[in-house]
């Protein structure tokens, strides 16, 4: 297959990380571990899929993910679901600075600053303009609130800094249903999103999850391309580097995400 799958159990990841760092607990507290988009996959989510190995170590193939790991460190990537600001209170433009939307304004307990990098080689999800997709958003910790979904305006380029003026709000969803238990591998909120028509080429889908029971908000940046795709992902695993000569068609740029196992570790 084009996408190399290197998934291990969360327990293996924890054991490897904690043993290497001499820590007794990975997260500072439960309030700092919540969720980002899984479909279309956010930068932190897809980079951890690309990076995680059978031993729980991180060894990304994607060059953007590799650079992010080098800059922001392993702790951020192990906590891929914790891109948050505890005091955002639903604020966006004028509060979260341009160029820092993908790192929660650099106010997260972890350093996600590298995931703001304006570059064209982040892992991306292939979509069809005008289609309806089923969004999946990790429910690592479940809370009531709104999901605000934005997309970059036509003409935006992934090599330019992402700012609020680049975005248009296309949907707000309140308290969507969940599938799977909170804190469980693969557990997520889900809802349907009608994509804008008349789009082609690269774009970015930005989501801000605004809790209604606290001031805490969560931020998620998903790189997409409108090229007639149906949720396929490129830029991770073998697809991020040299094609595997054993693949049936190593020139095929897309691998369906539906081929992933139900426990993506």
LUMTORDO-994517 format. One record per residue: residue number from 1; residue in three letters; x, y, z of N, C-alpha, C in turn. Coordinates in pm, whole numbers, plus 50000, padded with zeros to 5 digits. Each point is the difference from the previous one (the first is absolute). Layout:
REM LUMTORDO-994517
NUM;ALA;X;Y;Z;X;Y;Z;X;Y;Z
...
//
This chain:
REM LUMTORDO-994517
1;UNK;50083;49881;50000;49917;50119;50000;50087;50124;50000
2;UNK;49944;50111;49946;50078;50123;49992;50029;50055;50139
3;UNK;49903;49990;50090;50017;50056;50134;50052;49892;50093
4;UNK;50120;50021;50057;50054;49906;50096;49932;50019;50133
5;UNK;49950;49894;50060;49929;50009;50126;50092;49955;50111
6;UNK;50023;50088;50097;50091;49971;50108;49932;50033;50131
7;UNK;49894;49925;50032;49917;50033;50114;50032;49908;50116
8;UNK;50002;50054;50120;50020;49923;50120;49893;50041;50099
9;UNK;49988;49926;50108;49901;50036;50101;50044;50124;50074
10;UNK;49901;50072;50054;50032;50118;50080;50085;49961;50118
11;UNK;49976;49883;50056;50080;49956;50115;50147;49991;49962
12;UNK;50029;49952;49879;50139;49991;49957;50063;50137;49985
13;UNK;49921;50094;49945;50050;50137;49986;50032;50059;50136
14;UNK;49906;49983;50093;50019;50055;50134;50121;49937;50068
15;UNK;50010;49869;49991;50110;49933;50067;50134;50044;49945
16;UNK;50008;50014;49868;50126;50041;49938;50036;50142;50039
17;UNK;49901;50090;49990;50027;50141;50031;50034;50020;50146
18;UNK;49920;49941;50088;50022;50022;50142;50131;49940;50045
19;UNK;50032;49883;49944;50127;49938;50037;50117;50083;49956
20;UNK;49990;50057;49877;50110;50080;49948;50018;50131;50072
21;UNK;49888;50059;50047;50009;50131;50065;50002;49990;50151
22;UNK;49977;49881;50054;49999;49985;50144;49881;50067;50065
23;UNK;49887;50005;49929;49880;50066;50050;49900;49896;50049
24;UNK;49916;50041;50091;49898;49910;50051;49866;50021;49932
25;UNK;49985;50113;49927;49873;50028;49934;50026;50092;49883
26;UNK;49938;49971;49885;50029;50075;49879;49939;50139;50000
27;UNK;49869;50010;50033;49932;50128;49989;50000;50072;50134
28;UNK;50000;50130;49996;50001;50077;50123;49870;49980;50076
29;UNK;49887;49998;49934;49872;49963;50060;49900;49975;49889
30;UNK;49885;49942;50038;49902;49961;49899;49948;50118;49921
31;UNK;50005;50120;50055;49946;50118;49933;50086;50043;49883
32;UNK;50114;49935;49982;50090;50040;49893;50006;49897;49888
33;UNK;49901;49912;49992;50001;49898;49896;49860;49985;49945
34;UNK;49974;50053;49882;49863;50003;49952;49984;49949;49858
35;UNK;50029;50077;49897;49979;49947;49868;50029;50096;49887
36;UNK;50025;49944;49883;50014;50072;49875;49930;49917;49892
37;UNK;49992;50055;49879;49931;49931;49891;50077;49876;49958
38;UNK;49925;49892;49983;50055;49874;49950;49963;49978;49853
39;UNK;49889;50060;49957;49958;49999;49859;49928;50131;49972
40;UNK;50057;50090;49918;50134;49988;49940;50108;50017;50106
41;UNK;50102;49917;49992;50100;49993;50105;50077;50130;50021
42;UNK;50013;50040;50126;50078;50119;50032;50150;49971;49985
43;UNK;50078;50105;50003;50145;49984;49987;50057;49914;50112
44;UNK;49958;50025;50123;50056;49922;50110;49953;49855;49995
45;UNK;49875;49979;49963;49948;49863;49993;50071;49919;49892
46;UNK;50009;50055;49879;50063;49925;49891;50150;49986;50021
47;UNK;50062;50100;50062;50144;49988;50025;50030;49891;50102
48;UNK;49913;49984;50101;50026;49892;50095;49975;49864;49935
49;UNK;49904;49991;49908;49981;49875;49926;50123;49969;49915
50;UNK;50057;50104;49939;50119;49983;49917;50121;49962;50084
51;UNK;50007;50053;50122;50123;49988;50079;50008;49877;50088
52;UNK;49887;49952;50052;50006;49899;50105;50051;49867;49945
53;UNK;50089;49937;50073;50059;49873;49959;49951;49888;50091
54;UNK;50039;49879;49968;49957;49885;50077;50050;50000;50142
55;UNK;50104;50076;50030;50052;50007;50136;49944;50117;50078
56;UNK;49920;50085;49934;49949;50120;50065;50088;50121;49977
57;UNK;50114;49983;49935;50086;50113;49966;49940;50077;49884
58;UNK;50053;50120;49974;49951;50085;49892;50106;50011;49891
59;UNK;49962;49963;49879;50093;50005;49887;49922;50034;49873
60;UNK;49962;50128;49984;49916;50037;49885;50072;49990;49867
61;UNK;49923;49969;49896;50050;50002;49862;49973;50135;49935
62;UNK;49886;50059;50030;49962;50126;49937;50097;50111;50041
63;UNK;50053;50077;49906;50099;50104;50036;49944;50110;50088
64;UNK;49874;50038;49982;49940;50102;50086;49984;49946;50142
65;UNK;49955;49875;50011;49986;49939;50133;50135;49983;50067
66;UNK;50100;49964;49922;50135;49984;50055;50052;50133;50054
67;UNK;49979;50108;49922;50044;50132;50045;49924;50044;50125
68;UNK;49869;49969;50005;49920;50037;50117;50046;49925;50124
69;UNK;50032;49872;49984;50051;49923;50113;50132;50057;50050
70;UNK;50087;50037;49909;50130;50057;50038;49984;50134;50071
71;UNK;49903;50081;49956;49982;50133;50058;49920;49999;50129
72;UNK;49887;49929;49999;49909;50004;50115;50017;49883;50097
73;UNK;50074;49899;49958;50030;49890;50091;49897;49889;50001
74;UNK;50037;49890;50065;49918;49880;50002;49877;50016;50088
75;UNK;50009;50076;50110;49888;50011;50093;49876;50053;49931
76;UNK;50016;50100;49913;49885;50054;49928;49936;49895;49911
77;UNK;50082;49919;49933;49944;49903;49907;49935;49884;50074
78;UNK;50054;49958;50113;49932;49899;50081;49867;50054;50053
79;UNK;49992;50131;50016;49875;50065;50045;49933;50072;49883
80;UNK;49988;49931;49888;49946;50056;49875;49859;50056;50017
81;UNK;49928;49957;50103;49861;50040;50022;49988;50120;50092
82;UNK;50110;50064;50038;49998;50104;50105;50033;50139;49948
83;UNK;49957;50032;49878;50023;50134;49945;49889;50090;50055
84;UNK;50027;50066;50112;49894;50070;50073;50048;50129;50063
85;UNK;49902;50083;50033;50022;50120;50079;49894;49997;50110
86;UNK;50044;49996;50124;49908;49986;50113;49916;50125;50026
87;UNK;50035;50112;49936;49932;50127;50029;49943;50067;49875
88;UNK;49987;49928;49889;49957;50062;49875;49856;50049;50007
89;UNK;49912;49924;50060;49861;50044;50017;49929;50034;49871
90;UNK;50031;49929;49892;49934;50024;49873;50059;50113;49918
91;UNK;50103;50065;50052;50061;50110;49926;50086;49947;49885
92;UNK;50003;50075;49891;50079;49962;49884;50084;50115;49951
93;UNK;49956;50065;49891;50074;50113;49943;50014;50110;50105
94;UNK;50119;50055;50011;50027;50103;50098;50051;49946;50131
95;UNK;49982;49870;50020;50051;49934;50121;50107;49898;49964
96;UNK;49968;49910;49907;50100;49904;49952;50075;50066;49886
97;UNK;50131;50024;50014;50074;50073;49897;50006;49925;49868
98;UNK;49996;50075;49890;50024;49939;49869;50132;49925;50003
99;UNK;50004;49890;49929;50122;49921;49994;50014;49901;50113
100;UNK;49904;50001;50097;50008;49907;50113;49870;49921;50020
101;UNK;49915;49998;49900;49871;49934;50015;50014;49850;50022
102;UNK;50102;49940;49939;50017;49855;50010;50067;49958;50131
103;UNK;50040;50097;50082;50063;49969;50129;49921;50059;50117
104;UNK;49872;50032;49977;49916;50060;50104;50059;50130;50051
105;UNK;50056;50078;49907;50058;50128;50039;50124;49985;50085
106;UNK;50065;49882;49993;50118;49969;50082;49967;50005;50149
107;UNK;49875;49970;50035;49959;50002;50142;49972;49861;50055
108;UNK;50029;49898;49921;49981;49863;50047;50105;49966;50106
109;UNK;49973;49902;50088;50104;49956;50094;50117;49933;49931
110;UNK;49985;49969;49872;50108;49938;49923;50037;50091;49884
111;UNK;50117;49981;49945;50052;50086;49894;49958;49948;49863
112;UNK;49893;50056;49947;49953;49963;49867;50038;50105;49894
113;UNK;50092;50087;50031;50031;50111;49909;50045;49952;49863
114;UNK;50068;49886;49993;50051;49951;49872;49887;49965;49904
115;UNK;49882;49974;50051;49889;49958;49915;49932;50118;49931
116;UNK;50053;50121;50023;49957;50118;49926;50078;50020;49870
117;UNK;50101;49919;49978;50092;50023;49887;49925;50009;49868
118;UNK;50029;50105;49923;49938;50021;49869;50081;49923;49896
119;UNK;49957;49878;49973;50069;49915;49904;49899;49909;49931
120;UNK;50037;49949;49883;49904;49928;49916;50009;49849;50014
121;UNK;50082;49949;50094;50020;49855;50007;49942;49937;50127
122;UNK;49906;50068;50068;49929;49934;50109;49917;49885;49945
123;UNK;49975;49896;50079;49904;49897;49956;49867;50066;49967
124;UNK;49930;49945;49901;49876;50065;49960;49893;49896;49965
125;UNK;49875;50046;50007;49885;49917;49968;49941;50046;49868
126;UNK;49970;49905;49913;49949;50030;49866;49847;49997;50001
127;UNK;49939;50110;49953;49855;50017;50006;49944;50046;49867
128;UNK;49866;49997;49990;49929;50046;49882;49918;50124;50034
129;UNK;50021;50106;49927;49925;50123;50022;49851;49975;49984
130;UNK;49921;50053;50093;49856;49984;49995;49948;49873;50063
131;UNK;50089;49909;50037;49957;49874;50060;49968;50019;50148
132;UNK;49933;49903;50057;49975;49997;50144;50088;49893;50063
133;UNK;50076;50038;50101;50089;49906;50067;49955;49980;50144
134;UNK;50043;49889;50058;49973;49973;50140;50123;50041;50081
135;UNK;49988;50109;50073;50110;50049;50083;50011;49911;50123
136;UNK;50123;49970;50039;50027;49928;50124;50099;50084;50082
137;UNK;49964;50023;50124;50081;50086;50087;50021;49926;50131
138;UNK;50124;49978;50036;50033;49919;50118;49927;50049;50125
139;UNK;49946;49906;50075;49934;50033;50128;50084;49947;50117
140;UNK;50131;50021;49991;50090;49949;50104;49950;50041;50138
141;UNK;49948;50119;50012;49922;50040;50118;49875;50070;49946
142;UNK;49883;49957;50046;49875;50049;49942;49947;50119;50079
143;UNK;49949;50100;49926;49944;50121;50061;49889;50054;49911
144;UNK;49902;50066;50056;49899;50067;49918;50058;50125;49936
145;UNK;49943;50040;49887;50046;50123;49937;49978;50001;49850
146;UNK;50056;50102;49935;49986;50020;49857;50129;49968;49928
147;UNK;49986;49946;49879;50112;49982;49909;49983;50100;49887
148;UNK;50090;50095;49990;49998;50098;49893;50095;49953;49890
149;UNK;49947;49984;49880;50077;49946;49888;50025;50112;49898
150;UNK;50126;50025;49972;50040;50101;49903;50077;49932;49886
151;UNK;50002;50066;49885;50085;49956;49890;50069;50123;49941
152;UNK;50120;49978;49949;50071;50111;49938;49928;50044;49872
153;UNK;50006;50130;49974;49937;50056;49882;50078;49963;49874
154;UNK;49934;49999;49883;50072;49973;49875;50120;50093;49985
155;UNK;50109;49944;49954;50122;50078;49981;50101;49984;50111
156;UNK;49957;49948;50114;50096;49976;50108;50099;49892;49958
157;UNK;50126;50018;50036;50104;49903;49969;50059;49946;50129
158;UNK;50029;49869;50007;50055;49942;50123;50137;50055;50037
159;UNK;50066;50068;49908;50131;50059;50030;49987;50142;50055
160;UNK;49875;50045;50024;49979;50131;50060;49950;49983;50143
161;UNK;50032;50096;50085;49959;49995;50139;49848;49999;50011
162;UNK;49946;49915;50086;49856;49992;50018;49953;50107;50098
163;UNK;49909;50084;49953;49942;50104;50084;49849;49994;49997
164;UNK;49936;50073;50090;49854;49998;50008;49933;50052;49873
165;UNK;50064;50095;49933;49941;50053;49877;50004;49899;49885
166;UNK;50076;49893;50017;50006;49895;49898;49883;49904;50011
167;UNK;49923;50009;50109;49899;49899;50030;49858;50051;49983
168;UNK;49910;49908;49966;49857;50028;50002;49930;49889;50078
169;UNK;49906;50039;50085;49925;49905;50081;49897;49931;49912
170;UNK;50002;49866;49999;49906;49926;49915;49903;49914;50080
171;UNK;50024;49984;50130;49909;49917;50078;50025;50020;50149
172;UNK;49894;49994;50079;50009;49990;50146;49912;49886;50044
173;UNK;50056;49908;50077;49928;49881;50046;50003;50000;50152
174;UNK;49885;49979;50062;49990;49998;50146;49973;49859;50050
175;UNK;50084;49956;50089;49985;49870;50068;49968;49886;49903
176;UNK;50089;49972;49904;49976;49890;49907;50008;49865;50072
177;UNK;49947;49895;49939;50008;49867;50063;50142;49948;50004
178;UNK;50019;49897;50082;50132;49939;50017;49993;49851;49966
179;UNK;50113;49949;49958;50015;49856;49977;50126;49955;50071
180;UNK;49991;49896;50079;50115;49956;50079;50009;50078;50129
181;UNK;50065;49942;50097;50010;50063;50132;50101;50112;49999
182;UNK;49971;50103;50080;50098;50108;50018;50127;49942;50059
183;UNK;50114;50043;49946;50128;49951;50048;50041;49868;49939
184;UNK;49917;49943;49913;50033;49873;49938;50059;50022;49861
185;UNK;50083;49907;49957;50059;50010;49867;49890;50004;49894
186;UNK;50001;50103;49919;49904;50010;49890;49868;50062;50037
187;UNK;49973;50027;50129;49875;50064;50039;49991;50140;49941
188;UNK;49878;50040;49956;49990;50130;49933;49857;50052;49999
189;UNK;49989;50132;49986;49876;50065;49960;49987;49983;49848
190;UNK;49878;50009;49950;49983;49992;49855;49879;50081;49955
191;UNK;50012;50054;49880;49890;50075;49938;50029;50016;49852
192;UNK;49898;50038;49923;50016;50020;49857;50035;50145;49971
193;UNK;50089;50019;49904;50043;50132;49956;49987;50008;49849
194;UNK;49920;50097;49953;49990;50026;49855;50114;50092;49961
195;UNK;50089;49950;49914;50114;50077;49955;49958;50104;49897
196;UNK;50070;50112;49994;49963;50103;49902;50021;49953;49857
197;UNK;49916;50047;49911;50009;49964;49859;50099;50091;49927
198;UNK;50041;49957;49883;50084;50081;49915;50143;50015;50047
199;UNK;50046;49909;50085;50136;50010;50051;50090;49897;49934
200;UNK;50127;50035;49986;50102;49908;49951;50132;50036;50065
201;UNK;50089;49905;50005;50133;50025;50056;50002;49996;50152
202;UNK;50109;50054;50053;50027;49990;50143;49913;50093;50084
203;UNK;49970;49955;50122;49925;50081;50096;50033;49949;50140
204;UNK;49950;50070;50099;50017;49956;50139;49867;50015;50072
205;UNK;49961;49897;50072;49880;50004;50082;50042;50020;50145
206;UNK;49952;50109;50058;50035;50035;50138;49876;49985;50087
207;UNK;50016;49937;50115;49888;49983;50092;50037;50053;50138
208;UNK;49904;50068;50061;50015;50046;50138;49885;49940;50080
209;UNK;50035;49916;50097;49902;49938;50087;49985;50088;50123
210;UNK;49883;50058;50017;49974;50097;50107;49916;49931;50108
211;UNK;50060;49970;50112;49927;49937;50110;49896;50096;50057
212;UNK;49883;49945;50035;49896;50082;50063;50004;49990;50152
213;UNK;50085;49911;50052;50008;49982;50145;50130;50052;50060
214;UNK;50082;50067;49919;50122;50063;50050;50051;50095;49893
215;UNK;50110;50068;50028;50062;50092;49904;50096;49930;49906
216;UNK;50018;49871;50016;50098;49925;49923;49952;49977;49857
217;UNK;50089;50023;49903;49971;49976;49858;50111;49914;49940
218;UNK;49967;49931;49892;50095;49912;49933;50007;50038;49852
219;UNK;50118;49983;49940;50028;50051;49867;50056;49889;49912
220;UNK;49959;49999;49874;50037;49890;49912;50017;50049;49856
221;UNK;50114;49969;49939;50029;50038;49861;50016;49875;49915
222;UNK;49916;49987;49897;50004;49884;49910;50029;50046;49858
223;UNK;50108;49952;49942;50035;50032;49862;49922;49909;49906
224;UNK;49935;50060;49900;49920;49923;49905;50032;50046;49859
225;UNK;49959;49919;49904;50011;50039;49860;49872;49956;49930
226;UNK;49940;50091;49923;49881;49969;49923;50043;49950;49863
227;UNK;49994;49868;49984;50045;49940;49873;49914;49879;49962
228;UNK;49878;49995;50054;49913;49887;49971;50018;49883;50094
229;UNK;50074;50019;50108;50025;49892;50094;49883;49972;50091
230;UNK;50012;49888;50072;49892;49955;50088;50053;49970;50140
231;UNK;50086;50089;50050;50053;49982;50135;50132;49928;50007
232;UNK;50063;49977;49885;50131;49935;50001;50106;50092;50060
233;UNK;50103;49942;50057;50106;50077;50063;50133;49973;49931
234;UNK;50075;50105;49973;50136;49984;49948;50097;50074;50092
235;UNK;50128;49964;49987;50104;50069;50074;50037;49936;50131
236;UNK;49954;49878;50024;50044;49929;50121;50044;49859;49962
237;UNK;50084;49943;50086;50050;49865;49974;50084;49994;49874
238;UNK;49988;49890;49929;50078;49982;49878;49972;50108;49897
239;UNK;49879;50054;50002;49963;50103;49904;50075;50129;50022
240;UNK;50058;50016;50121;50075;50123;50030;50142;49996;49949
241;UNK;50045;49880;49960;50137;49987;49954;50008;49921;49872
242;UNK;50087;49900;49996;50019;49919;49881;49890;49895;49989
243;UNK;49933;49989;49885;49894;49900;49987;50051;49859;50024
244;UNK;49918;49919;50063;50033;49860;50025;49986;49922;49870
245;UNK;50107;49935;49951;49992;49929;49871;49903;49884;50003
246;UNK;49957;49954;50118;49905;49891;50008;49855;50047;49991
247;UNK;49979;50132;49998;49864;50051;49989;49941;49961;49864
248;UNK;49869;49970;49996;49936;49970;49872;50014;50113;49899
249;UNK;49990;50124;50045;50015;50115;49912;50071;50111;50076
250;UNK;50133;50001;50003;50072;50101;50079;49984;50142;49950
251;UNK;49939;50018;49880;49978;50136;49949;49866;50056;50046
252;UNK;49917;49917;50062;49870;50047;50049;50023;50089;50120
253;UNK;49960;50127;49995;50033;50093;50108;49909;49993;50121
254;UNK;49900;49913;49998;49903;50003;50110;49973;49861;50054
255;UNK;49984;49993;50131;49966;49876;50068;49878;50024;50087
256;UNK;49893;49924;49983;49877;50027;50076;50022;49988;50150
257;UNK;49949;50098;50075;50013;49995;50146;49914;49887;50056
258;UNK;49902;49953;49923;49916;49892;50049;50079;49871;50015
259;UNK;50122;49996;49948;50082;49879;50012;50073;49995;50133
260;UNK;49995;50110;50079;50069;49999;50128;49931;49905;50096
261;UNK;50074;49939;50090;49936;49918;50103;49920;50086;50095
262;UNK;49909;49937;50076;49912;50075;50087;50071;50063;50118
263;UNK;50118;49949;50036;50079;50057;50109;50126;50059;49942
264;UNK;50000;50133;49968;50111;50060;49925;50119;50036;50086
265;UNK;50066;49898;50060;50125;50023;50071;50098;49891;49970
//
